[in-house]
Amino acid sequence: MTAVPEFEFRTSSACKYDNNNKLCVEVATNVPGKVAVRNSATGQTVEFTAVEWAVFLPGAKLGEFDVTA
């Protein structure tokens, strides 16, 4: 049986991490074909395929998913 590698998360350089206010998004791309996104405050993780991530990222960079109040 082949061992499944664990995700190795990294925090965005734009994140202003503070131990009292852990509100950062962490991303792991070390597992082939998968991308995992984790909420640093709750530890909740969402997994995407590499294709899903590649389609999502350009839209996010353009502000396509910005939330307005």
All heavy atoms as an XYZ file, in Angstrom:
521
protein
N       0.844     -1.176      0.000
C       0.000      0.000      0.000
C       0.895      1.248      0.000
O       1.871      1.317      0.737
C      -0.900     -0.015      1.239
C      -1.953      1.031      1.195
S      -3.331      0.893      2.380
C      -2.703      0.095      3.792
N       0.543      2.232     -0.818
C       1.309      3.475     -0.919
C       0.801      4.483      0.098
O      -0.409      4.683      0.231
C       1.171      4.070     -2.336
O       1.572      3.086     -3.276
C       2.014      5.305     -2.482
N       1.731      5.105      0.808
C       1.343      6.110      1.795
C       0.868      7.376      1.085
O       1.441      7.783      0.084
C       2.522      6.445      2.696
N      -0.201      7.974      1.608
C      -0.724      9.226      1.068
C       0.034     10.368      1.734
O       0.072     10.455      2.960
C      -2.240      9.358      1.353
C      -2.771     10.683      0.843
C      -2.995      8.189      0.741
N       0.667     11.252      0.942
C       1.418     12.347      1.560
C       0.490     13.333      2.251
O      -0.648     13.534      1.826
C       2.118     13.011      0.374
C       1.374     12.582     -0.827
C       0.712     11.280     -0.509
N       0.984     13.897      3.325
C       0.201     14.904      4.043
C       0.394     16.258      3.381
O       1.435     16.539      2.812
C       0.652     14.979      5.498
C       0.264     13.768      6.302
C       0.503     13.981      7.786
O       0.379     15.127      8.252
O       0.813     12.994      8.447
N      -0.617     17.087      3.494
C      -0.516     18.433      2.949
C       0.471     19.251      3.776
O       0.485     19.174      4.999
C      -1.880     19.131      2.954
C      -2.838     18.580      1.939
C      -3.997     17.953      2.339
C      -2.577     18.698      0.587
C      -4.893     17.449      1.408
C      -3.462     18.190     -0.360
C      -4.617     17.569      0.056
N       1.278     20.027      3.088
C       2.204     20.957      3.735
C       1.706     22.362      3.432
O       1.880     22.875      2.330
C       3.622     20.751      3.197
C       4.177     19.389      3.529
C       5.505     19.104      2.837
O       6.063     20.005      2.174
O       5.974     17.965      2.952
N       1.055     22.973      4.416
C       0.415     24.271      4.218
C       1.406     25.415      4.355
O       2.335     25.362      5.154
C      -0.717     24.459      5.235
C      -1.910     23.598      4.943
C      -2.055     22.363      5.545
C      -2.872     24.013      4.051
C      -3.150     21.557      5.270
C      -3.977     23.225      3.762
C      -4.114     21.997      4.380
N       1.163     26.468      3.555
C       1.925     27.716      3.682
C       0.926     28.859      3.735
O      -0.154     28.789      3.145
C       2.925     27.874      2.551
C       2.334     27.986      1.183
C       3.435     28.047      0.114
N       2.907     28.313     -1.196
C       2.380     27.418     -2.012
N       2.310     26.159     -1.631
N       1.923     27.771     -3.190
N       1.309     29.901      4.416
C       0.440     31.061      4.601
C       0.807     32.132      3.585
O       1.977     32.354      3.291
C       0.602     31.624      6.025
O       0.322     30.574      6.952
C      -0.357     32.757      6.289
N      -0.184     32.810      3.084
C       0.038     33.889      2.124
C       0.945     34.955      2.709
O       0.853     35.292      3.893
C      -1.304     34.528      1.751
O      -1.099     35.745      1.079
N       1.809     35.503      1.887
C       2.677     36.596      2.339
C       1.871     37.852      2.632
O       2.330     38.743      3.339
C       3.745     36.894      1.289
O       3.134     37.268      0.074
N       0.645     37.933      2.123
C      -0.220     39.089      2.381
C      -0.892     38.994      3.750
O      -1.457     39.969      4.230
C      -1.285     39.198      1.300
N      -0.810     37.839      4.385
C      -1.457     37.632      5.680
C      -0.659     38.304      6.786
O       0.552     38.148      6.881
C      -1.583     36.140      5.960
S      -2.393     35.793      7.522
N      -1.345     39.019      7.620
C      -0.729     39.644      8.797
C      -1.059     38.763     10.002
O      -1.947     39.045     10.777
C      -1.263     41.063      9.004
C      -1.092     41.956      7.794
C       0.372     42.163      7.462
C       0.543     43.141      6.326
N       1.178     42.646      5.165
N      -0.344     37.637     10.109
C      -0.638     36.638     11.142
C      -0.368     37.190     12.536
O       0.656     37.804     12.788
C       0.187     35.379     10.909
C      -0.248     34.221     11.767
C      -1.361     33.477     11.419
C       0.437     33.890     12.920
C      -1.764     32.412     12.199
C       0.037     32.828     13.702
C      -1.066     32.095     13.342
O      -1.473     31.052     14.125
N      -1.300     36.973     13.415
C      -1.210     37.430     14.800
C      -1.753     36.292     15.664
O      -2.857     35.803     15.424
C      -2.062     38.696     14.960
C      -2.107     39.230     16.377
O      -1.605     38.586     17.311
O      -2.666     40.326     16.560
N      -1.013     35.853     16.653
C      -1.465     34.745     17.502
C      -2.805     35.026     18.170
O      -3.529     34.099     18.514
C      -0.416     34.422     18.570
C       0.749     33.654     18.000
O       0.605     32.921     17.029
N       1.922     33.832     18.586
N      -3.156     36.290     18.357
C      -4.433     36.642     18.974
C      -5.554     36.761     17.944
O      -6.715     36.889     18.311
C      -4.301     37.958     19.738
C      -3.318     37.846     20.883
O      -3.304     36.847     21.605
N      -2.470     38.847     21.038
N      -5.215     36.771     16.668
C      -6.207     36.942     15.612
C      -5.796     36.088     14.414
O      -5.299     36.588     13.420
C      -6.293     38.426     15.225
C      -7.457     38.695     14.296
O      -8.364     37.891     14.184
N      -7.416     39.818     13.621
N      -6.026     34.801     14.516
C      -5.567     33.838     13.511
C      -6.533     33.770     12.324
O      -7.301     32.842     12.184
C      -5.413     32.466     14.144
C      -4.444     32.443     15.286
C      -4.395     31.080     15.933
C      -3.444     31.088     17.112
N      -3.370     29.786     17.770
N      -6.500     34.797     11.481
C      -7.410     34.853     10.351
C      -6.654     34.812      9.025
O      -6.709     35.737      8.233
C      -8.258     36.136     10.427
C      -9.158     36.245     11.647
C      -9.871     37.588     11.672
C     -10.183     35.122     11.665
N      -5.967     33.741      8.790
C      -5.201     33.587      7.563
C      -5.702     32.383      6.774
O      -6.215     31.429      7.340
C      -3.724     33.385      7.880
S      -2.961     34.821      8.637
N      -5.517     32.468      5.488
C      -5.804     31.333      4.617
C      -4.479     30.675      4.295
O      -3.498     31.348      4.002
C      -6.500     31.802      3.326
C      -6.661     30.652      2.360
C      -7.852     32.412      3.661
N      -4.459     29.361      4.364
C      -3.244     28.599      4.081
C      -3.511     27.679      2.889
O      -4.609     27.150      2.761
C      -2.844     27.786      5.303
C      -2.596     28.657      6.526
C      -2.457     27.873      7.811
O      -3.168     26.854      7.982
O      -1.636     28.275      8.628
N      -2.509     27.509      2.046
C      -2.664     26.690      0.843
C      -1.559     25.639      0.801
O      -0.415     25.921      1.143
C      -2.601     27.572     -0.425
C      -2.686     26.723     -1.682
C      -3.712     28.601     -0.414
N      -1.931     24.439      0.370
C      -0.956     23.363      0.194
C      -1.038     22.875     -1.247
O      -2.119     22.582     -1.753
C      -1.252     22.212      1.144
N       0.115     22.802     -1.895
C       0.173     22.334     -3.287
C       1.177     21.201     -3.463
O       1.565     20.888     -4.578
C       0.553     23.502     -4.232
O       1.802     24.044     -3.808
C      -0.507     24.582     -4.254
N       1.588     20.597     -2.367
C       2.632     19.574     -2.425
C       2.134     18.180     -2.807
O       2.938     17.313     -3.112
C       3.373     19.495     -1.088
C       2.470     19.023      0.028
O       1.474     19.675      0.342
N       2.811     17.902      0.640
N       0.836     17.943     -2.810
C       0.297     16.633     -3.180
C      -0.086     16.691     -4.661
O      -0.916     17.519     -5.048
C      -0.923     16.259     -2.304
C      -1.524     14.942     -2.761
C      -0.523     16.183     -0.834
N       0.523     15.872     -5.496
C       0.263     15.922     -6.936
C      -1.223     15.819     -7.280
O      -1.931     14.947     -6.775
C       1.030     14.710     -7.483
C       2.121     14.481     -6.482
C       1.501     14.831     -5.150
N      -1.680     16.766     -8.116
C      -3.060     16.753     -8.588
C      -4.068     17.353     -7.633
O      -5.259     17.395     -7.938
N      -3.617     17.808     -6.455
C      -4.543     18.357     -5.457
C      -4.037     19.690     -4.922
O      -2.840     19.932     -4.857
C      -4.705     17.402     -4.280
C      -5.374     16.105     -4.613
C      -5.591     15.282     -3.362
C      -6.268     13.965     -3.682
N      -6.526     13.195     -2.468
N      -4.988     20.528     -4.511
C      -4.684     21.763     -3.805
C      -5.625     21.808     -2.608
O      -6.826     21.582     -2.744
C      -4.919     23.008     -4.695
C      -4.706     24.282     -3.902
C      -3.999     22.977     -5.899
N      -5.076     22.058     -1.442
C      -5.899     22.157     -0.235
C      -5.817     23.583      0.295
O      -4.757     24.201      0.282
C      -5.423     21.176      0.830
N      -6.952     24.095      0.747
C      -7.031     25.431      1.334
C      -7.557     25.257      2.749
O      -8.558     24.568      2.967
C      -7.976     26.343      0.517
C      -8.062     27.725      1.137
C      -7.505     26.433     -0.924
N      -6.873     25.871      3.706
C      -7.226     25.698      5.114
C      -7.442     27.056      5.784
O      -6.699     28.000      5.551
C      -6.113     24.931      5.832
C      -6.361     24.723      7.308
C      -5.360     23.789      7.907
N      -4.025     24.388      7.993
C      -2.953     23.752      8.438
N      -3.032     22.485      8.810
N      -1.786     24.364      8.491
N      -8.436     27.123      6.649
C      -8.689     28.286      7.488
C      -7.826     28.128      8.735
O      -7.980     27.167      9.478
C     -10.175     28.327      7.856
C     -10.547     29.467      8.766
O      -9.789     29.857      9.648
N     -11.737     29.991      8.577
N      -6.910     29.067      8.969
C      -5.989     28.917     10.090
C      -6.684     29.031     11.445
O      -6.186     28.508     12.432
C      -4.862     29.950     10.003
O      -5.380     31.249     10.105
N      -7.836     29.683     11.500
C      -8.542     29.842     12.772
C      -9.287     28.573     13.174
O      -9.293     28.191     14.335
C      -9.512     31.016     12.699
N      -9.906     27.903     12.197
C     -10.740     26.741     12.519
C     -10.087     25.418     12.139
O     -10.506     24.373     12.629
C     -12.086     26.819     11.778
O     -11.843     26.722     10.368
C     -12.821     28.109     12.096
N      -9.116     25.463     11.239
C      -8.494     24.239     10.758
C      -9.294     23.537      9.678
O      -8.878     22.501      9.167
N     -10.451     24.096      9.302
C     -11.268     23.484      8.262
C     -10.519     23.541      6.930
O      -9.903     24.549      6.591
C     -12.609     24.186      8.130
C     -13.515     23.969      9.318
C     -14.823     24.714      9.156
O     -14.832     25.879      8.830
N     -15.915     24.012      9.401
N     -10.592     22.441      6.179
C      -9.865     22.321      4.931
C     -10.815     21.969      3.794
O     -11.736     21.180      3.963
C      -8.796     21.214      5.050
O      -7.930     21.535      6.136
C      -7.982     21.084      3.788
N     -10.573     22.581      2.647
C     -11.307     22.281      1.425
C     -10.275     21.838      0.400
O      -9.223     22.460      0.268
C     -12.070     23.519      0.908
C     -12.792     23.214     -0.391
C     -13.038     24.031      1.954
N     -10.575     20.748     -0.317
C      -9.655     20.246     -1.327
C     -10.201     20.502     -2.727
O     -11.400     20.403     -2.963
C      -9.431     18.745     -1.154
C      -8.652     18.398      0.090
C      -8.398     16.908      0.196
O      -8.247     16.232     -0.852
O      -8.341     16.418      1.333
N      -9.295     20.848     -3.628
C      -9.622     21.063     -5.028
C      -8.718     20.174     -5.876
O      -7.615     19.840     -5.461
C      -9.349     22.527     -5.433
C     -10.163     23.530     -4.677
C      -9.684     24.090     -3.504
C     -11.402     23.929     -5.152
C     -10.431     25.027     -2.806
C     -12.151     24.874     -4.462
C     -11.665     25.422     -3.295
N      -9.156     19.874     -7.088
C      -8.238     19.252     -8.027
C      -7.343     20.362     -8.560
O      -7.688     21.551     -8.468
C      -8.977     18.584     -9.208
O      -9.607     19.595     -9.987
C      -9.992     17.551     -8.725
N      -6.226     19.986     -9.136
C      -5.325     20.986     -9.701
C      -6.022     21.758    -10.820
O      -5.822     22.964    -10.976
C      -4.054     20.313    -10.212
N      -6.881     21.098    -11.582
C      -7.618     21.751    -12.669
C      -8.613     22.757    -12.096
O      -8.717     23.886    -12.588
C      -8.329     20.714    -13.564
C      -9.244     21.389    -14.568
C      -7.304     19.841    -14.266
N      -9.364     22.372    -11.078
C     -10.316     23.295    -10.447
C      -9.604     24.543     -9.937
O     -10.074     25.671    -10.116
C     -11.041     22.614     -9.282
C     -12.019     21.550     -9.703
C     -12.524     20.731     -8.525
O     -11.800     20.559     -7.525
O     -13.679     20.255     -8.632
N      -8.460     24.349     -9.301
C      -7.686     25.469     -8.753
C      -7.199     26.378     -9.874
O      -7.264     27.600     -9.770
C      -6.529     24.939     -7.925
C      -5.782     26.005     -7.202
C      -4.534     26.467     -7.484
C      -6.226     26.751     -6.064
N      -4.175     27.460     -6.593
C      -5.192     27.646     -5.711
C      -7.396     26.742     -5.318
C      -5.303     28.528     -4.648
C      -7.495     27.626     -4.251
C      -6.466     28.506     -3.924
N      -6.714     25.784    -10.960
C      -6.203     26.563    -12.089
C      -7.304     27.405    -12.730
O      -7.038     28.498    -13.227
C      -5.575     25.632    -13.122
N      -8.530     26.927    -12.704
C      -9.657     27.681    -13.260
C     -10.111     28.770    -12.283
O     -10.478     29.870    -12.682
C     -10.824     26.721    -13.591
C     -12.073     27.483    -13.965
C     -10.423     25.773    -14.711
N     -10.076     28.475    -10.990
C     -10.532     29.418     -9.967
C      -9.585     30.604     -9.782
O     -10.014     31.749     -9.666
C     -10.685     28.677     -8.623
C     -10.800     29.583     -7.438
C     -11.987     30.244     -7.170
C      -9.718     29.783     -6.585
C     -12.094     31.087     -6.067
C      -9.815     30.625     -5.494
C     -11.012     31.281     -5.240
N      -8.301     30.351     -9.752
C      -7.314     31.367     -9.382
C      -7.350     32.638    -10.228
O      -7.341     33.738     -9.668
C      -5.917     30.744     -9.376
C      -4.876     31.421     -8.514
C      -5.357     31.639     -7.099
C      -3.602     30.600     -8.515
N      -7.408     32.567    -11.555
C      -7.457     33.812    -12.331
C      -8.672     34.686    -11.992
O      -8.567     35.910    -11.920
C      -7.512     33.337    -13.789
C      -6.921     31.976    -13.768
C      -7.312     31.396    -12.428
N      -9.835     34.058    -11.778
C     -11.033     34.812    -11.408
C     -10.883     35.485    -10.061
O     -11.296     36.628     -9.861
N     -10.256     34.789     -9.124
C     -10.035     35.370     -7.796
C      -9.086     36.576     -7.893
O      -9.308     37.602     -7.251
C      -9.464     34.324     -6.848
N      -8.056     36.449     -8.708
C      -7.095     37.552     -8.878
C      -7.751     38.777     -9.505
O      -7.353     39.912     -9.224
C      -5.911     37.098     -9.726
C      -5.002     36.145     -8.998
C      -3.845     35.705     -9.881
C      -2.903     34.754     -9.157
N      -1.799     34.326    -10.007
N      -8.748     38.562    -10.340
C      -9.458     39.671    -10.988
C     -10.579     40.245    -10.129
O     -11.235     41.199    -10.527
C     -10.038     39.217    -12.330
C      -9.015     38.919    -13.425
C      -9.693     38.290    -14.628
C      -8.282     40.200    -13.818
N     -10.817     39.652     -8.951
C     -11.860     40.150     -8.065
C     -13.234     39.611     -8.366
O     -14.233     40.109     -7.852
N     -13.323     38.571     -9.180
C     -14.599     37.993     -9.580
C     -15.438     37.525     -8.391
O     -16.661     37.511     -8.446
C     -14.335     36.826    -10.526
C     -15.563     36.187    -11.092
C     -15.236     35.098    -12.095
O     -14.156     35.150    -12.716
O     -16.057     34.185    -12.237
N     -14.783     37.151     -7.303
C     -15.504     36.602     -6.156
C     -15.534     37.547     -4.968
O     -15.879     37.142     -3.852
C     -14.865     35.263     -5.750
C     -14.773     34.303     -6.903
C     -13.562     34.052     -7.513
C     -15.916     33.673     -7.397
C     -13.475     33.172     -8.590
C     -15.833     32.812     -8.474
C     -14.622     32.559     -9.072
N     -15.179     38.799     -5.179
C     -15.207     39.784     -4.083
C     -16.623     39.923     -3.546
O     -17.599     39.938     -4.312
C     -14.704     41.147     -4.554
C     -13.204     41.164     -4.804
O     -12.544     40.145     -4.540
O     -12.702     42.199     -5.260
N     -16.724     40.032     -2.245
C     -18.022     40.196     -1.593
C     -18.217     41.669     -1.268
O     -17.330     42.306     -0.688
C     -18.072     39.356     -0.294
C     -19.394     39.565      0.421
C     -17.848     37.891     -0.609
N     -19.339     42.213     -1.656
C     -19.642     43.596     -1.312
C     -20.768     43.613     -0.301
O     -21.730     42.850     -0.408
C     -20.047     44.405     -2.554
O     -21.155     43.764     -3.185
C     -18.896     44.496     -3.543
N     -20.652     44.459      0.679
C     -21.665     44.526      1.749
C     -22.802     45.442      1.359
O     -22.700     46.297      0.558
C     -21.021     45.007      3.041
